[in-house]
């Protein structure tokens, strides 16, 4: 048997082993993932409803602001205020919001025309909103979200019952455009591989993580860690907050929102590519080596693995006989294990299964985003976000 055929069969066996390990990990992890619907039963035991202030920083959000405002104001939570901070908006966001504020006194619009040079724009807008808030609980969210009516009630129930200082949620992402179906599931998997949910929620040796699309704080916890002033230099203030809360001795929790929180993150492929690159830079703590290491890992599991499998089949056909049957068996086992694992992940994350065949393409794009982020840090190329440019220093 030629050495080349042996080599490709051995390489094809690696994906089979990898996806077997992933499958076993999912079997142990899925039963332990909390969903925000669990909070509805917890909320039933509440005797008092703490006042909740929802703060929405918005920079030129005419594409999504009406749907966001309508969903927030449809909440069934009994003690609620919504504060939308228009951060240097130059589009129709204010015009579209005014009718909602006129109909519902719970909605307050704050126009913010400036940002200090040493602040990230979103952090500053959130700070402005927090200063106007009157709630016992502060909920920071984005303008591209839509809440189910029972979401705030469920989240408050979980926060109080679990005695968390910060509760964050993983939303369901909209998968309408091709790039949303192909890239976002892989990007989300990559991020959660860095910050597994069970490690975030455990009390000892936790790995603090939060998602900025939904950050529910006890006001005392928010003030204890210094509020948004403590994260003003971070483009990913959510993970920075999680680390601060954990360091302060408070508990951080994360749950899956399923269809109770839906997010339409990016209007174009370019915006999505640049947005995920920014997320990965901060998730990897601005460390060039960590970004490149994760890029290689994504490339190996998503792109090089099918190349090895194709090579095994090619050389098996060339050799014939039992070598061909061995190659087919090894590749078939790997493909089946991969499809089962990806199917479970996509189903859990509400991603369409039609994106599974394009997993190699999504992996290539995510790997590029990670590698490009490392290059931007090394070359000190500016990152554009929220109407400003930031030159990030590697750590």
C-alpha positions in Angstrom: 0.0 0.0 0.0 1.6 3.3 -1.1 2.6 5.7 1.6 0.5 8.5 0.1 -2.7 6.4 0.5 -1.8 5.5 4.1 -1.2 9.2 4.8 -4.6 10.4 3.4 -6.5 7.6 5.2 -4.8 8.5 8.4 -5.6 12.2 7.9 -9.2 11.4 7.1 -9.5 9.5 10.4 -8.7 12.8 12.3 -12.0 14.5 11.4 -13.9 11.3 12.5 -12.2 11.4 15.9 -12.7 15.2 16.2 -16.4 15.0 15.5 -16.9 12.0 17.8 -15.4 14.1 20.6 -17.6 17.1 19.6 -20.7 14.8 19.7 -19.9 13.5 23.1 -19.3 17.0 24.4 -22.7 18.0 23.1 -24.4 15.1 24.8 -23.1 16.3 28.1 -23.5 20.0 27.5 -27.0 20.3 26.0 -28.9 19.1 29.1 -27.1 21.7 31.2 -27.7 24.7 29.0 -30.3 27.0 30.7 -33.0 28.6 28.5 -34.7 31.8 29.4 -38.1 30.1 29.4 -36.9 28.5 32.6 -37.1 32.0 34.0 -40.9 32.2 33.5 -41.5 29.6 36.2 -39.0 31.5 38.4 -40.8 34.8 37.8 -44.1 33.2 39.1 -42.5 33.1 42.6 -41.7 36.8 42.6 -43.6 38.9 45.2 -42.5 42.2 43.9 -41.4 43.4 40.4 -38.3 45.5 40.5 -38.4 48.4 38.1 -36.5 47.7 34.9 -34.8 50.4 32.8 -34.1 49.3 29.2 -31.3 51.4 27.6 -30.9 51.2 23.9 -27.8 53.0 22.3 -28.7 53.8 18.7 -26.4 55.2 16.0 -28.2 55.6 12.6 -30.6 52.7 13.1 -33.4 53.6 10.8 -33.3 50.1 9.4 -34.4 48.4 12.6 -35.5 51.0 15.2 -39.2 50.8 14.7 -39.4 47.0 15.1 -37.2 47.3 18.2 -39.3 50.0 19.8 -42.5 48.2 19.1 -41.3 45.0 20.6 -39.9 46.6 23.7 -43.1 48.5 24.3 -45.2 45.3 23.8 -43.5 43.8 26.9 -45.9 42.5 29.6 -43.5 43.4 32.4 -45.4 45.6 34.9 -42.8 48.2 35.8 -40.8 49.2 32.8 -39.2 52.2 31.1 -37.4 52.4 27.8 -34.6 54.9 27.1 -33.3 55.2 23.5 -30.1 57.2 23.2 -29.7 58.6 19.7 -25.9 58.7 19.4 -24.9 61.3 16.8 -27.6 60.1 14.4 -27.7 61.6 10.9 -30.5 59.5 9.5 -34.3 59.1 10.2 -34.0 57.3 13.5 -35.5 60.2 15.5 -38.3 60.7 13.0 -39.3 57.1 13.2 -39.2 56.9 17.0 -41.2 60.0 17.7 -44.7 58.5 17.0 -43.9 55.6 19.4 -42.9 58.1 22.2 -46.0 60.1 21.6 -48.2 57.0 22.1 -46.4 55.5 25.0 -45.0 57.5 27.9 -42.7 54.7 28.9 -40.4 55.6 26.0 -37.9 58.4 26.5 -35.7 59.6 23.6 -32.4 61.2 24.5 -30.4 62.9 21.8 -26.6 62.7 22.3 -24.5 64.8 20.0 -21.0 64.2 21.1 -18.6 61.5 22.3 -15.5 62.1 24.4 -12.3 61.2 22.5 -11.3 58.5 25.0 -14.7 56.7 24.9 -16.1 54.1 22.5 -19.3 55.5 21.1 -21.7 52.8 22.2 -20.3 52.8 25.7 -20.8 56.5 26.0 -24.3 56.4 24.7 -25.1 53.6 27.2 -23.6 55.7 30.0 -25.9 58.6 29.0 -28.9 56.3 29.1 -27.9 54.8 32.5 -27.7 58.3 34.0 -31.3 58.9 33.1 -32.5 55.5 34.2 -34.6 55.1 37.4 -34.8 51.3 37.5 -33.6 48.9 40.2 -32.4 46.7 37.3 -30.6 48.1 34.2 -31.0 46.2 30.9 -28.7 47.3 28.0 -29.7 46.0 24.6 -29.1 46.9 20.9 -31.4 48.6 18.3 -31.4 45.5 16.1 -33.2 43.3 18.6 -36.8 42.2 18.9 -38.1 41.1 22.3 -41.0 38.7 22.9 -43.6 40.2 25.3 -42.6 37.8 28.2 -38.8 38.1 27.8 -38.2 40.8 30.4 -40.4 39.0 32.9 -38.5 35.7 32.3 -35.1 37.4 32.6 -35.9 39.2 35.8 -37.2 35.9 37.3 -33.9 34.1 36.4 -31.7 37.0 37.6 -33.4 37.2 41.0 -33.9 33.4 41.5 -30.2 32.6 40.6 -28.9 35.7 42.5 -26.8 36.9 39.5 -25.3 40.3 39.3 -25.4 40.1 35.5 -27.5 37.9 33.3 -26.9 37.8 29.5 -28.7 35.9 26.8 -27.7 34.3 23.5 -30.3 35.3 20.9 -31.7 33.7 17.8 -30.1 35.3 14.8 -32.0 36.1 11.6 -30.8 33.9 8.7 -32.3 35.6 5.6 -29.3 36.4 3.4 -26.9 33.8 2.2 -24.0 35.1 4.4 -26.2 34.9 7.5 -27.0 31.2 6.8 -23.5 30.3 5.8 -21.2 32.3 8.1 -23.0 33.2 11.3 -23.6 29.7 12.6 -19.8 29.0 12.2 -18.9 32.3 13.8 -21.2 31.7 16.8 -19.8 28.2 17.2 -16.3 29.6 17.2 -17.1 32.2 19.9 -18.8 29.6 22.1 -15.9 27.3 21.8 -13.8 30.0 23.4 -16.5 30.6 26.0 -18.5 27.4 26.7 -21.8 28.1 28.4 -21.2 25.6 31.2 -17.9 27.2 32.1 -19.5 30.7 32.1 -22.2 29.7 34.6 -20.2 27.7 37.0 -19.3 29.4 40.3 -15.7 28.2 40.5 -13.0 28.8 37.9 -15.6 30.4 35.6 -14.8 31.8 32.2 -16.7 35.1 32.3 -18.6 36.0 29.1 -21.6 38.1 28.2 -23.4 39.2 25.0 -24.0 42.9 24.6 -27.3 42.4 22.8 -28.8 41.6 26.3 -27.1 42.7 29.5 -29.4 42.7 32.6 -27.7 44.1 35.7 -28.6 44.7 39.2 -28.0 48.4 39.6 -25.9 47.7 42.6 -23.6 45.4 40.6 -23.4 47.9 37.7 -22.4 50.7 40.1 -20.0 48.4 42.0 -17.9 47.7 38.9 -17.8 51.3 37.9 -20.5 51.3 35.2 -19.6 52.0 31.6 -16.7 54.2 32.6 -14.9 51.0 33.5 -15.3 49.7 29.9 -14.9 52.9 27.9 -11.8 51.6 26.1 -13.3 48.3 25.1 -15.1 47.8 21.7 -16.6 44.7 23.2 -17.9 46.0 26.5 -20.0 42.9 27.2 -17.1 40.6 27.8 -15.3 43.4 29.7 -18.3 43.7 31.9 -18.5 40.0 32.5 -14.8 39.9 33.6 -15.3 43.0 35.9 -18.4 41.5 37.5 -16.7 38.2 38.1 -13.6 39.9 39.6 -15.9 41.9 41.9 -17.2 38.6 43.4 -20.6 38.8 41.7 -22.1 36.0 39.7 -22.4 36.1 35.9 -25.0 34.0 34.2 -25.8 33.3 30.5 -28.8 31.5 29.0 -30.2 30.7 25.6 -33.0 33.0 24.6 -34.4 30.8 21.7 -37.2 32.7 19.9 -37.8 35.1 22.8 -34.9 37.4 21.6 -34.3 37.7 17.9 -31.5 39.8 16.4 -30.8 41.0 12.8 -27.2 41.8 13.2 -25.8 42.9 9.9 -27.3 44.5 6.7 -24.5 43.3 4.4 -21.8 40.7 4.0 -19.1 43.3 4.5 -20.7 44.7 7.6 -21.0 41.1 9.0 -17.4 40.3 8.1 -16.1 43.4 9.8 -18.4 43.1 12.8 -17.3 39.5 13.6 -13.7 40.5 13.1 -14.1 43.2 15.8 -15.9 40.6 18.1 -13.1 38.1 17.6 -10.4 40.7 18.3 -11.9 41.6 21.7 -12.9 38.0 22.5 -9.3 37.0 22.0 -8.2 39.8 24.3 -6.4 41.6 21.4 -3.8 38.8 21.4 -2.4 38.2 17.9 -1.3 34.7 18.7 -4.7 33.7 20.0 -6.4 35.1 16.9 -4.2 33.2 14.6 -4.4 30.0 16.6 -8.2 30.1 16.5 -8.0 30.8 12.7 -5.9 27.7 12.1 -8.3 25.6 14.3 -11.3 26.7 12.3 -9.5 26.2 9.0 -8.4 22.7 10.0 -11.8 21.5 11.2 -13.9 23.1 8.5 -11.7 23.3 5.4 -8.7 21.0 5.6 -10.7 18.1 7.0 -12.9 17.7 3.8 -9.7 18.1 1.7 -8.2 15.1 3.6 -11.4 13.1 3.1 -11.4 13.8 -0.6 -7.8 12.9 -0.9 -8.4 9.6 0.9 -11.3 8.7 -1.5 -9.1 9.7 -4.5 -6.2 7.5 -3.5 -8.5 4.7 -2.5 -10.1 4.6 -5.9 -6.6 4.7 -7.5 -5.5 1.7 -5.4 -8.7 -0.2 -5.4 -9.4 -3.3 -3.4 -9.6 -3.2 0.4 -7.8 0.1 0.5 -10.8 1.7 -1.2 -13.2 0.1 1.3 -11.1 1.3 4.2 -11.0 4.9 2.8 -14.7 4.9 2.2 -15.4 3.6 5.7 -13.2 6.1 7.4 -14.6 9.0 5.4 -18.2 7.9 5.8 -17.8 7.7 9.6 -16.3 11.2 9.7 -19.0 12.7 7.5 -21.9 11.1 9.4 -20.5 12.2 12.8 -20.0 15.7 11.4 -23.5 15.9 10.0 -25.0 14.7 13.3 -23.0 17.1 15.4 -23.6 20.1 13.1 -27.3 19.3 12.8 -27.7 19.3 16.6 -25.8 22.6 16.9 -27.7 24.3 14.1 -31.0 23.1 15.5 -30.1 24.3 19.0 -29.1 27.7 17.7 -32.1 28.1 15.4 -29.9 28.2 12.3 -31.3 26.7 9.1 -30.0 23.2 8.3 -29.6 24.3 4.7 -26.4 26.0 5.9 -24.8 22.7 7.0 -23.4 21.7 3.5 -21.7 25.1 3.3 -19.9 24.6 6.6 -16.5 24.6 4.8 -17.2 28.0 3.1 -18.4 29.5 6.4 -15.3 28.1 8.1 -13.0 29.7 5.5 -14.7 33.1 5.9 -14.5 32.9 9.7 -10.9 31.8 9.6 -10.2 34.8 7.3 -11.9 37.2 9.8 -9.7 35.8 12.7 -6.5 36.0 10.7 -7.4 39.4 9.3 -8.1 40.7 12.8 -4.6 39.5 13.9 -3.2 41.4 10.9 -5.1 44.6 11.8 -3.6 44.5 15.3 -0.1 43.8 14.1 -0.2 46.7 11.5 -2.2 49.0 13.8 -4.9 49.3 11.1 -8.0 51.2 12.5 -11.2 49.4 13.3 -14.3 51.3 12.3 -17.3 51.0 14.5 -20.3 53.2 15.6 -19.3 56.1 13.4 -15.7 56.2 14.6 -12.3 54.7 13.9 -10.2 53.0 16.6 -6.6 52.0 16.5 -6.3 49.0 18.9 -3.1 48.1 20.6 -2.3 44.3 20.8 -1.8 42.8 24.2 
